C-alpha cells in the first residue's frame, strides 16, 4: 500500500498531532494532542488496540464489544484524569457523568472512572434525546426531543466537570444534552466549568459544541477514539477515509472523505480498515443490553450486522478498491456473516 498516496488522495490531515506522555497507560496506548485546530484547543486522540478493533470490525458486537470498550475506556479514564481531573479538588469540584441514552453507556467510561477513582463520588445523569422520525443513517431532516431525563443525582452548589461519553456526529444531541444539564445545574446553584467528550467524534460536532460551550463560558475538552473524522453527507457515517457512500447513492458522484489522525495510527489502521466504512456503526444496536431510562432492551444486533454487510458491499461496488483493500472488505464480510448466523 502507498500510504502517502492515500493521505494525498483523501486529504487526510496528519500534520496536527503531537504525542503526549501519560503515566499509567498500557505501552500499546498512544495519546496525541491535536494542535492548531481552528475549531478548538483542548482536543486529543486516544489510540488503543481495542479502539482500533472496534472501529475496523463491525462484526464485533455484544460481549466482545463490551470487553473491548471497557479496555479502551480504562485508558481514556487514566488520560482524562491525568490531563483534567488531577487539578480539580474533590471538596469544590464534582465529576459528573452524563449518559446520553441509548449509546453512552456502551462506551464504558463510567465503570472505568469508578475503577480508577474508587473513593471519589461520581454522580450520573441520564437523558434521552430522540429524533421524531427514525430512519437508518439519515440524521438530516429529523427533529430532536428529550423523551426521558433523570438529573436527580446532580450536585447542589458545586463546580462540575461534566463528562459525556457518546458518539458525536452532528453534535445536535450533544448540544441538547449539555444545555439541559446546564439549565438544571443553574437551578441547583451549581456551575459547569468543563465539558469532557469521549467516543467516536466528528469535526462538525466539535464545532457546534464548541460554539455552545463558548456561549456559556465553559471549557470544552474532547478525547476521540483513534481519529477525528469528517462526517458523511447523511450526517451519520464517520469514516477514517474513503468514499462517501451516502453521497454517491443520492447524487451518483464520488466524494472522498478523510480525517485528522496521526500517521502512525493511520498506518496501523490501514491494514484492517475498510475504506468508507462507518467506525462506530450502529453503536447502540451493537450492544446486547441497552438502558433506555425506563428499562432495558436488546440491541438490534442482527440488523446492525445485516446493514454492515450491505454497506460494505455497496462500498466495494463504487470505490474501486485495490486488491489489498478488497481483501480486507471480503474478510470482514465473511466474519459478519458468520456472526449473523448465530442470531
C-alpha positions as CSV (number, residue, x, y, z in Angstrom):
1,X,0.0,0.0,0.0
2,X,1.1,3.5,-0.7
3,X,0.4,5.4,2.5
4,X,1.5,8.8,1.2
5,X,-0.7,8.5,-1.9
6,X,-3.7,7.6,0.3
7,X,-3.0,10.6,2.5
8,X,-2.9,12.9,-0.5
9,X,-5.9,11.4,-2.3
10,X,-8.2,11.6,0.7
11,X,-6.8,14.8,2.1
12,X,-6.0,13.0,5.4
13,X,-4.7,15.5,8.0
14,X,-1.6,14.0,9.6
15,X,0.1,17.3,10.4
16,X,-1.7,18.3,13.6
17,X,-0.9,15.5,16.1
18,X,1.6,15.8,18.9
19,X,2.3,12.7,21.1
20,X,1.9,13.1,24.8
21,X,3.5,11.1,27.6
22,X,0.7,10.0,30.1
23,X,1.8,7.9,33.1
24,X,-0.2,4.8,33.9
25,X,-1.1,3.8,30.4
26,X,-0.5,0.5,28.6
27,X,2.6,0.5,26.4
28,X,0.3,0.0,23.4
29,X,-1.7,3.1,24.1
30,X,-0.8,6.4,22.4
31,X,-2.3,9.8,23.2
32,X,-2.0,12.8,20.9
33,X,-2.9,16.4,21.3
34,X,-4.3,17.9,18.2
35,X,-2.5,21.3,17.8
36,X,-3.5,24.3,15.8
37,X,-7.1,23.0,15.2
38,X,-9.1,26.0,14.1
39,X,-12.2,24.9,15.9
40,X,-10.9,24.2,19.5
41,X,-7.9,23.9,21.7
42,X,-8.3,21.0,24.1
43,X,-8.6,18.3,21.5
44,X,-7.0,14.8,22.0
45,X,-6.9,11.5,20.2
46,X,-6.5,8.2,22.2
47,X,-5.2,5.3,20.1
48,X,-5.6,1.9,21.6
49,X,-5.6,-1.6,20.1
50,X,-9.1,-2.2,21.5
51,X,-10.4,1.1,19.9
52,X,-8.9,0.1,16.6
53,X,-10.6,-3.3,16.7
54,X,-14.0,-1.7,17.4
55,X,-13.5,0.9,14.6
56,X,-12.3,-1.6,12.0
57,X,-14.5,-4.5,12.6
58,X,-18.3,-4.1,12.7
59,X,-18.7,-7.8,13.3
60,X,-17.6,-7.1,16.9
61,X,-20.8,-7.0,18.9
62,X,-22.3,-7.9,22.3
63,X,-20.0,-9.2,25.0
64,X,-16.9,-8.9,22.8
65,X,-17.8,-5.2,22.2
66,X,-18.3,-4.6,25.9
67,X,-14.9,-6.1,26.7
68,X,-13.0,-4.0,24.2
69,X,-15.0,-0.9,25.0
70,X,-14.1,-1.3,28.7
71,X,-10.4,-1.8,27.8
72,X,-10.4,1.4,25.7
73,X,-12.3,3.3,28.4
74,X,-9.7,2.3,31.0
75,X,-7.1,4.1,29.0
76,X,-9.3,7.0,28.4
77,X,-10.2,7.4,32.1
78,X,-6.5,7.4,33.0
79,X,-5.8,10.1,30.3
80,X,-8.7,12.3,31.3
81,X,-7.7,12.0,34.9
82,X,-4.1,13.0,34.2
83,X,-4.9,15.9,31.9
84,X,-8.0,17.4,33.6
85,X,-9.0,15.8,37.0
86,X,-5.8,16.0,38.9
87,X,-6.1,19.8,39.2
88,X,-9.8,19.5,40.3
89,X,-10.0,19.1,44.1
90,X,-12.9,16.9,45.4
91,X,-14.0,19.4,48.0
92,X,-15.0,22.1,45.5
93,X,-15.5,20.2,42.2
94,X,-17.6,17.2,41.4
95,X,-17.1,14.8,38.4
96,X,-20.5,14.1,36.9
97,X,-21.1,11.6,34.1
98,X,-24.0,12.5,31.7
99,X,-25.3,9.4,30.0
100,X,-26.9,10.1,26.7
101,X,-29.2,7.1,26.1
102,X,-29.0,4.8,24.4
103,X,-25.4,4.9,23.2
104,X,-23.5,6.5,26.0
105,X,-23.2,3.6,28.4
106,X,-21.7,1.3,25.7
107,X,-18.5,3.3,25.9
108,X,-18.0,2.0,29.5
109,X,-16.4,5.2,30.7
110,X,-18.3,5.4,34.0
111,X,-17.2,2.0,35.3
112,X,-13.6,2.8,34.1
113,X,-13.7,6.1,36.1
114,X,-15.1,4.3,39.2
115,X,-12.4,1.7,39.0
116,X,-9.7,4.4,38.7
117,X,-11.2,6.7,41.4
118,X,-12.9,4.3,43.8
119,X,-13.2,6.8,46.7
120,X,-14.4,9.7,44.7
121,X,-18.2,10.2,44.2
122,X,-19.2,10.2,40.6
123,X,-22.9,11.1,40.2
124,X,-24.7,10.0,37.0
125,X,-27.2,11.9,34.9
126,X,-29.4,10.3,32.3
127,X,-31.0,11.9,29.3
128,X,-32.5,10.5,26.1
129,X,-32.8,12.8,23.1
130,X,-34.6,11.1,20.3
131,X,-35.4,12.1,16.7
132,X,-39.1,12.4,15.9
133,X,-38.9,10.2,12.8
134,X,-36.4,7.3,12.7
135,X,-34.5,6.1,9.7
136,X,-31.2,4.4,9.5
137,X,-28.1,6.5,8.5
138,X,-30.1,9.7,8.0
139,X,-30.0,12.5,10.5
140,X,-30.6,15.2,8.0
141,X,-34.3,16.2,8.5
142,X,-35.2,14.9,11.9
143,X,-36.1,16.9,15.0
144,X,-34.7,16.1,18.4
145,X,-36.8,15.9,21.5
146,X,-36.0,14.9,25.1
147,X,-38.1,11.9,25.8
148,X,-36.5,11.0,29.2
149,X,-34.2,12.5,31.7
150,X,-33.1,11.9,35.3
151,X,-30.9,14.5,36.8
152,X,-31.7,13.6,40.4
153,X,-28.0,13.0,41.3
154,X,-26.9,16.4,40.1
155,X,-25.0,18.0,43.0
156,X,-26.0,21.3,44.5
157,X,-23.8,24.4,45.0
158,X,-20.7,22.8,43.3
159,X,-18.4,23.3,40.4
160,X,-19.0,20.5,37.9
161,X,-16.8,18.7,35.4
162,X,-19.4,17.2,33.1
163,X,-18.1,14.1,31.3
164,X,-20.2,13.0,28.4
165,X,-19.3,9.7,26.6
166,X,-21.2,9.4,23.4
167,X,-20.9,9.2,19.6
168,X,-20.6,12.8,18.4
169,X,-21.6,13.1,14.8
170,X,-23.5,16.3,14.1
171,X,-23.4,17.4,17.7
172,X,-27.1,18.1,17.8
173,X,-27.9,15.7,20.6
174,X,-24.7,16.8,22.4
175,X,-25.8,20.4,22.4
176,X,-29.3,19.4,23.7
177,X,-27.8,17.2,26.4
178,X,-25.3,19.8,27.6
179,X,-27.9,22.6,27.5
180,X,-30.3,20.6,29.6
181,X,-27.5,19.8,32.2
182,X,-26.5,23.5,32.2
183,X,-30.0,24.7,32.9
184,X,-30.6,22.1,35.6
185,X,-27.2,23.0,37.2
186,X,-28.2,26.6,37.5
187,X,-31.4,25.7,39.3
188,X,-29.3,23.9,41.9
189,X,-26.8,26.6,42.3
190,X,-24.0,24.6,40.6
191,X,-21.7,25.7,37.8
192,X,-20.5,23.6,34.9
193,X,-16.9,24.7,34.4
194,X,-15.8,21.9,32.0
195,X,-17.4,19.6,29.5
196,X,-15.4,16.5,28.5
197,X,-16.3,14.4,25.5
198,X,-15.2,10.9,24.8
199,X,-16.1,8.5,22.0
200,X,-16.1,8.5,18.2
201,X,-16.1,12.2,17.3
202,X,-16.6,14.1,14.0
203,X,-15.5,17.6,13.2
204,X,-19.0,19.1,12.8
205,X,-19.9,18.0,16.3
206,X,-16.9,19.7,17.8
207,X,-17.6,22.9,16.0
208,X,-21.2,23.0,17.2
209,X,-20.4,22.0,20.8
210,X,-17.5,24.5,21.0
211,X,-19.9,27.3,19.9
212,X,-22.4,26.3,22.7
213,X,-19.8,25.9,25.4
214,X,-18.1,29.2,24.5
215,X,-21.5,31.0,24.8
216,X,-21.7,29.8,28.4
217,X,-18.0,30.3,29.3
218,X,-17.4,26.6,29.6
219,X,-14.1,24.9,28.7
220,X,-14.6,22.1,26.2
221,X,-12.3,19.1,26.1
222,X,-12.6,16.2,23.6
223,X,-11.0,12.8,23.6
224,X,-11.6,10.9,20.3
225,X,-11.1,7.2,19.7
226,X,-8.4,6.7,17.1
227,X,-9.1,9.8,14.9
228,X,-11.3,12.8,14.4
229,X,-13.5,12.1,11.4
230,X,-15.2,14.1,8.7
231,X,-18.9,13.4,8.5
232,X,-20.6,11.8,5.5
233,X,-23.5,13.6,3.8
234,X,-26.1,11.5,5.6
235,X,-24.8,13.1,8.9
236,X,-24.2,9.6,10.3
237,X,-21.3,7.8,8.8
238,X,-17.9,8.6,10.4
239,X,-15.1,7.0,8.4
240,X,-11.3,7.1,8.7
241,X,-11.0,7.6,5.0
242,X,-12.9,6.5,1.9
243,X,-15.8,7.2,-0.4
244,X,-19.0,8.9,1.0
245,X,-21.4,6.0,0.1
246,X,-24.5,8.0,1.0
247,X,-23.5,10.9,-1.2
248,X,-22.9,8.5,-4.1
249,X,-26.3,6.8,-3.5
250,X,-28.0,10.2,-3.7
251,X,-26.1,12.0,-6.4
252,X,-24.2,9.3,-8.3
253,X,-20.9,11.2,-7.8
254,X,-17.8,10.4,-5.9
255,X,-17.0,12.4,-2.8
256,X,-13.9,11.4,-0.8
257,X,-13.6,11.8,3.0
258,X,-10.5,11.9,5.3
259,X,-9.9,12.6,8.9
260,X,-7.5,14.0,11.4
261,X,-5.1,11.2,12.6
262,X,-1.5,10.6,13.5
263,X,0.4,9.0,10.6
264,X,1.5,6.0,12.8
265,X,-2.2,5.3,13.7
266,X,-3.2,5.6,10.1
267,X,-0.5,3.1,9.0
268,X,-1.8,0.7,11.7
269,X,-5.5,1.1,10.8
270,X,-4.9,0.7,7.0
271,X,-4.1,-3.0,7.5
272,X,-7.6,-3.7,8.7
273,X,-9.9,-0.7,7.9
274,X,-12.5,-0.9,5.1
275,X,-12.4,2.4,3.2
276,X,-15.6,4.3,3.7
277,X,-16.9,2.1,6.5
278,X,-18.6,3.7,9.5
279,X,-16.3,3.4,12.6
280,X,-18.9,3.4,15.4
281,X,-21.5,1.6,13.3
282,X,-25.0,1.3,14.8
283,X,-23.4,1.8,18.2
284,X,-26.4,1.1,20.4
285,X,-27.5,-1.8,18.2
286,X,-24.1,-3.4,18.5
287,X,-24.8,-3.8,22.2
288,X,-26.8,-6.8,23.6
289,X,-28.2,-4.9,26.6
290,X,-29.2,-1.2,26.4
291,X,-30.6,1.0,29.2
292,X,-33.4,3.3,27.9
293,X,-34.2,5.2,31.1
294,X,-37.4,3.2,31.7
295,X,-35.8,-0.2,31.5
296,X,-33.5,-2.4,29.4
297,X,-34.0,-3.6,25.8
298,X,-32.0,-5.7,23.4
299,X,-30.0,-4.1,20.7
300,X,-30.8,-4.9,17.1
301,X,-27.5,-6.8,16.6
302,X,-29.0,-8.7,13.7
303,X,-30.0,-5.5,12.0
304,X,-26.6,-4.0,12.6
305,X,-24.8,-6.9,11.1
306,X,-27.1,-7.0,8.0
307,X,-26.8,-3.3,7.4
308,X,-23.0,-3.5,7.7
309,X,-22.8,-6.2,5.1
310,X,-24.9,-4.2,2.7
311,X,-22.9,-1.0,3.3
312,X,-19.6,-2.8,2.7
313,X,-20.9,-4.5,-0.5
314,X,-22.1,-1.1,-1.8
315,X,-18.7,0.4,-1.0
316,X,-17.0,-2.4,-2.9
317,X,-19.1,-1.6,-6.0
318,X,-18.4,2.2,-6.0
319,X,-15.0,2.6,-4.5
320,X,-12.9,0.6,-7.0
321,X,-10.9,-0.9,-4.2
322,X,-7.3,-2.0,-4.8
323,X,-6.7,-5.7,-4.3
324,X,-5.5,-5.3,-0.7
325,X,-8.4,-3.2,0.2
326,X,-10.9,-5.6,-1.3
327,X,-9.3,-8.4,0.6
328,X,-9.9,-6.6,3.9
329,X,-13.6,-6.0,2.9
330,X,-14.2,-9.6,1.9
331,X,-12.6,-10.9,5.1
332,X,-14.9,-8.7,7.2
333,X,-18.0,-9.7,5.3
334,X,-17.1,-13.3,6.0
335,X,-16.9,-12.6,9.7
336,X,-20.1,-10.6,9.7
337,X,-22.0,-13.4,8.0
338,X,-20.6,-15.9,10.5
339,X,-21.7,-13.8,13.5
340,X,-25.0,-13.1,11.8
341,X,-25.7,-16.8,11.5
342,X,-25.7,-17.1,15.3
343,X,-28.6,-14.6,15.7
